[in-house]
Amino acid sequence: MFGLFKKKVELKAVANGRCIPLEEMADEAFASKALGDGVAIVPADGTVASPCDGAIALLPETRHAFVVTRDDGQQVLVHVGIDTVALGGEGLHAFAKPGDAVRAGQPVIEFEPATMAERGLDMTVAMVLLDAGDKRVEKPALGRQVARGSDVVVTYR
């Protein structure tokens, strides 16, 4: 009951494209929500941004994913594509590093769509709340086209 009085936090689209449920991803770890709840975006281009203001907590050398920690301590995982870790960073470019402050909509990773298409990779981007506990998660943009950094795709209390 007291959760109703908590401030609603908004997370923005990390990519331009179509917002879909995690359950529609071809990766079982995300589709089963084993890592947490959130959404996925089928990207229209190769730029992937931060979903919120915070700090980069993790961005591996393979540049296939990153974690942003918000001021409230909530961590958000952004995973770029399926099986992209196997690229070893090829075709993926980072604009940030661990410890950097980022703003919602700020580009963090860019991928080369042509390179990924040649390799037959599914570039769906997952955005997952890690260790969300009892937070109430809502997904207002499912099934819609969204714009990176401006459309709200997840809220939580």
Protein Blocks (a to p, Z undefined) as FASTA:
>chain_A
ZZmmpccdddddfbecddddfklpcbfklmnomnogcdddddfbfbdcdfbdcddfbdcf
klpaccdddfkopacdddehehklmnnopapacfbdehiacdehiafbdcdfklmmmnop
afbdcdddehkljaccddfkgoiacdehkacfbdcZZ
